[in-house]
Amino acid sequence: MWTRNRLHAGRVALRFLRRRGGPALLAGVLAAGVFVSVRGAAAQQKDSPPESSPPAKTNGAQAPAPVTIHIEVTAGEKNKPVEAASVYVRYSEPRKFKSAHQVEMNVKTTPEGKARVPYVPRGTVIIQVVAEGWKTFGKTFEITDDDQVIKIHLDRPHQWY
């Protein structure tokens, strides 16, 4: 049954090509029943641009190369490193036809209070730090350099009465 359907699709494609294409159109039938048309040499030369024409211009706005940022989180009056703090990095990736795609990455700090976030595009990013026992920090940063170091200091939360 499957072979018969493939052969039928090939016959339909060839019949279509005989009616529409004429002698300048050559056709090859693929196994899935889809046909590929290849024009003769004369038709290709007529459609191709002259060799002396300048190459087509592409859009110069390319996405900037991703960089790695390093975040150092300290807290308190003695600037002690904060272990296991959640660091959220949010940025948007531009798209051609739709609105920008929002990306969020979550990393944890090491016992030295350091976090490394790879593949972040240059531009504006939002960094939010959440640690137990400390006030939540959030701010917008401009990423310009590769291996940029961002130092964040957390404060004690307000007293509840």
PASEDREN-229772 format. One record per residue (C-alpha): residue number from 1; residue in one letter; x negated, y negated, z negated. Coordinates in nm, 3 decimals. Layout:
BEGIN
+-----+------+---------+---------+---------+
! pos ! code !       X !       Y !       Z !
+-----+------+---------+---------+---------+
! NUM !    A !       X !       Y !       Z !
...
+-----+------+---------+---------+---------+
//
This chain:
BEGIN
+-----+------+---------+---------+---------+
! pos ! code !       X !       Y !       Z !
+-----+------+---------+---------+---------+
!   1 !    M !   0.000 !   0.000 !   0.000 !
!   2 !    W !  -0.277 !  -0.242 !  -0.095 !
!   3 !    T !  -0.469 !  -0.174 !   0.230 !
!   4 !    R !  -0.157 !  -0.224 !   0.438 !
!   5 !    N !  -0.094 !  -0.565 !   0.276 !
!   6 !    R !  -0.451 !  -0.674 !   0.347 !
!   7 !    L !  -0.421 !  -0.567 !   0.711 !
!   8 !    H !  -0.086 !  -0.744 !   0.744 !
!   9 !    A !  -0.235 !  -1.065 !   0.601 !
!  10 !    G !  -0.522 !  -1.040 !   0.852 !
!  11 !    R !  -0.281 !  -0.991 !   1.144 !
!  12 !    V !  -0.075 !  -1.291 !   1.033 !
!  13 !    A !  -0.389 !  -1.505 !   1.010 !
!  14 !    L !  -0.506 !  -1.401 !   1.358 !
!  15 !    R !  -0.160 !  -1.463 !   1.506 !
!  16 !    F !  -0.161 !  -1.810 !   1.350 !
!  17 !    L !  -0.506 !  -1.881 !   1.493 !
!  18 !    R !  -0.409 !  -1.764 !   1.843 !
!  19 !    R !  -0.105 !  -1.992 !   1.846 !
!  20 !    R !  -0.261 !  -2.302 !   1.687 !
!  21 !    G !  -0.636 !  -2.287 !   1.743 !
!  22 !    G !  -0.698 !  -2.227 !   2.108 !
!  23 !    P !  -1.024 !  -2.096 !   2.252 !
!  24 !    A !  -1.251 !  -2.343 !   2.065 !
!  25 !    L !  -1.152 !  -2.194 !   1.729 !
!  26 !    L !  -1.317 !  -1.876 !   1.603 !
!  27 !    A !  -1.179 !  -1.696 !   1.302 !
!  28 !    G !  -1.308 !  -1.437 !   1.059 !
!  29 !    V !  -1.074 !  -1.255 !   0.831 !
!  30 !    L !  -1.194 !  -1.200 !   0.473 !
!  31 !    A !  -1.104 !  -0.900 !   0.260 !
!  32 !    A !  -0.850 !  -1.092 !   0.053 !
!  33 !    G !  -0.647 !  -1.185 !   0.360 !
!  34 !    V !  -0.767 !  -1.544 !   0.366 !
!  35 !    F !  -0.905 !  -1.669 !   0.694 !
!  36 !    V !  -1.202 !  -1.897 !   0.755 !
!  37 !    S !  -1.215 !  -2.106 !   1.068 !
!  38 !    V !  -1.537 !  -2.212 !   1.233 !
!  39 !    R !  -1.530 !  -2.455 !   1.522 !
!  40 !    G !  -1.736 !  -2.402 !   1.832 !
!  41 !    A !  -2.065 !  -2.586 !   1.877 !
!  42 !    A !  -1.912 !  -2.854 !   2.101 !
!  43 !    A !  -1.643 !  -2.938 !   1.847 !
!  44 !    Q !  -1.897 !  -2.956 !   1.562 !
!  45 !    Q !  -2.122 !  -3.196 !   1.752 !
!  46 !    K !  -1.827 !  -3.421 !   1.831 !
!  47 !    D !  -1.719 !  -3.444 !   1.465 !
!  48 !    S !  -2.065 !  -3.479 !   1.309 !
!  49 !    P !  -2.198 !  -3.831 !   1.244 !
!  50 !    P !  -2.502 !  -3.946 !   1.441 !
!  51 !    E !  -2.835 !  -3.867 !   1.277 !
!  52 !    S !  -2.941 !  -4.231 !   1.263 !
!  53 !    S !  -2.651 !  -4.330 !   1.036 !
!  54 !    P !  -2.738 !  -4.407 !   0.671 !
!  55 !    P !  -2.655 !  -4.141 !   0.410 !
!  56 !    A !  -2.323 !  -4.170 !   0.230 !
!  57 !    K !  -2.338 !  -4.377 !  -0.086 !
!  58 !    T !  -2.252 !  -4.207 !  -0.410 !
!  59 !    N !  -2.110 !  -4.369 !  -0.718 !
!  60 !    G !  -2.404 !  -4.515 !  -0.913 !
!  61 !    A !  -2.228 !  -4.476 !  -1.250 !
!  62 !    Q !  -2.363 !  -4.151 !  -1.385 !
!  63 !    A !  -2.321 !  -4.025 !  -1.737 !
!  64 !    P !  -2.620 !  -4.120 !  -1.954 !
!  65 !    A !  -2.854 !  -3.842 !  -2.056 !
!  66 !    P !  -2.766 !  -3.687 !  -2.392 !
!  67 !    V !  -2.995 !  -3.752 !  -2.687 !
!  68 !    T !  -3.051 !  -3.606 !  -3.033 !
!  69 !    I !  -2.979 !  -3.816 !  -3.341 !
!  70 !    H !  -3.108 !  -3.754 !  -3.691 !
!  71 !    I !  -2.897 !  -3.860 !  -3.991 !
!  72 !    E !  -3.038 !  -3.900 !  -4.342 !
!  73 !    V !  -2.781 !  -3.914 !  -4.623 !
!  74 !    T !  -2.875 !  -4.045 !  -4.968 !
!  75 !    A !  -2.659 !  -4.140 !  -5.265 !
!  76 !    G !  -2.663 !  -4.311 !  -5.601 !
!  77 !    E !  -2.898 !  -4.565 !  -5.754 !
!  78 !    K !  -3.200 !  -4.335 !  -5.718 !
!  79 !    N !  -3.138 !  -4.260 !  -5.347 !
!  80 !    K !  -3.121 !  -3.885 !  -5.400 !
!  81 !    P !  -3.056 !  -3.673 !  -5.088 !
!  82 !    V !  -2.703 !  -3.531 !  -5.062 !
!  83 !    E !  -2.688 !  -3.158 !  -4.993 !
!  84 !    A !  -2.404 !  -2.997 !  -4.793 !
!  85 !    A !  -2.237 !  -3.325 !  -4.697 !
!  86 !    S !  -2.011 !  -3.298 !  -4.391 !
!  87 !    V !  -2.121 !  -3.531 !  -4.112 !
!  88 !    Y !  -1.864 !  -3.593 !  -3.839 !
!  89 !    V !  -1.982 !  -3.751 !  -3.513 !
!  90 !    R !  -1.712 !  -3.871 !  -3.273 !
!  91 !    Y !  -1.762 !  -4.006 !  -2.922 !
!  92 !    S !  -1.575 !  -4.014 !  -2.593 !
!  93 !    E !  -1.681 !  -3.854 !  -2.265 !
!  94 !    P !  -1.564 !  -4.048 !  -1.958 !
!  95 !    R !  -1.370 !  -3.866 !  -1.688 !
!  96 !    K !  -1.295 !  -3.969 !  -1.331 !
!  97 !    F !  -0.919 !  -3.934 !  -1.315 !
!  98 !    K !  -0.793 !  -3.895 !  -1.670 !
!  99 !    S !  -0.850 !  -4.098 !  -1.980 !
! 100 !    A !  -1.168 !  -4.038 !  -2.178 !
! 101 !    H !  -1.206 !  -3.705 !  -2.357 !
! 102 !    Q !  -1.260 !  -3.743 !  -2.734 !
! 103 !    V !  -1.532 !  -3.514 !  -2.871 !
! 104 !    E !  -1.594 !  -3.445 !  -3.240 !
! 105 !    M !  -1.890 !  -3.256 !  -3.385 !
! 106 !    N !  -1.927 !  -3.147 !  -3.747 !
! 107 !    V !  -2.262 !  -3.065 !  -3.908 !
! 108 !    K !  -2.377 !  -3.018 !  -4.269 !
! 109 !    T !  -2.678 !  -3.178 !  -4.431 !
! 110 !    T !  -2.977 !  -2.975 !  -4.549 !
! 111 !    P !  -3.101 !  -2.978 !  -4.911 !
! 112 !    E !  -3.322 !  -3.271 !  -4.806 !
! 113 !    G !  -3.009 !  -3.466 !  -4.700 !
! 114 !    K !  -3.089 !  -3.450 !  -4.329 !
! 115 !    A !  -2.864 !  -3.356 !  -4.039 !
! 116 !    R !  -2.953 !  -3.316 !  -3.671 !
! 117 !    V !  -2.688 !  -3.372 !  -3.404 !
! 118 !    P !  -2.791 !  -3.268 !  -3.049 !
! 119 !    Y !  -2.638 !  -3.361 !  -2.712 !
! 120 !    V !  -2.488 !  -3.696 !  -2.807 !
! 121 !    P !  -2.454 !  -3.941 !  -2.516 !
! 122 !    R !  -2.603 !  -4.286 !  -2.539 !
! 123 !    G !  -2.349 !  -4.549 !  -2.634 !
! 124 !    T !  -2.103 !  -4.599 !  -2.916 !
! 125 !    V !  -2.042 !  -4.320 !  -3.168 !
! 126 !    I !  -1.846 !  -4.305 !  -3.493 !
! 127 !    I !  -2.023 !  -4.133 !  -3.782 !
! 128 !    Q !  -1.827 !  -4.028 !  -4.090 !
! 129 !    V !  -1.985 !  -3.865 !  -4.396 !
! 130 !    V !  -1.779 !  -3.677 !  -4.655 !
! 131 !    A !  -1.943 !  -3.539 !  -4.970 !
! 132 !    E !  -1.787 !  -3.410 !  -5.290 !
! 133 !    G !  -1.820 !  -3.660 !  -5.574 !
! 134 !    W !  -1.912 !  -3.952 !  -5.345 !
! 135 !    K !  -1.717 !  -4.220 !  -5.161 !
! 136 !    T !  -1.647 !  -4.137 !  -4.795 !
! 137 !    F !  -1.857 !  -4.334 !  -4.547 !
! 138 !    G !  -1.759 !  -4.423 !  -4.191 !
! 139 !    K !  -1.909 !  -4.665 !  -3.942 !
! 140 !    T !  -1.961 !  -4.721 !  -3.569 !
! 141 !    F !  -2.319 !  -4.700 !  -3.443 !
! 142 !    E !  -2.480 !  -4.779 !  -3.109 !
! 143 !    I !  -2.708 !  -4.498 !  -2.986 !
! 144 !    T !  -2.990 !  -4.633 !  -2.770 !
! 145 !    D !  -3.297 !  -4.414 !  -2.828 !
! 146 !    D !  -3.370 !  -4.044 !  -2.825 !
! 147 !    D !  -3.444 !  -3.900 !  -3.172 !
! 148 !    Q !  -3.288 !  -4.207 !  -3.334 !
! 149 !    V !  -3.278 !  -4.193 !  -3.716 !
! 150 !    I !  -2.966 !  -4.323 !  -3.891 !
! 151 !    K !  -2.989 !  -4.375 !  -4.267 !
! 152 !    I !  -2.664 !  -4.360 !  -4.464 !
! 153 !    H !  -2.622 !  -4.442 !  -4.833 !
! 154 !    L !  -2.320 !  -4.318 !  -5.029 !
! 155 !    D !  -2.177 !  -4.486 !  -5.339 !
! 156 !    R !  -1.988 !  -4.351 !  -5.639 !
! 157 !    P !  -1.610 !  -4.364 !  -5.609 !
! 158 !    H !  -1.408 !  -4.612 !  -5.814 !
! 159 !    Q !  -1.294 !  -4.503 !  -6.160 !
! 160 !    W !  -0.937 !  -4.382 !  -6.195 !
! 161 !    Y !  -0.759 !  -4.490 !  -6.511 !
+-----+------+---------+---------+---------+
//
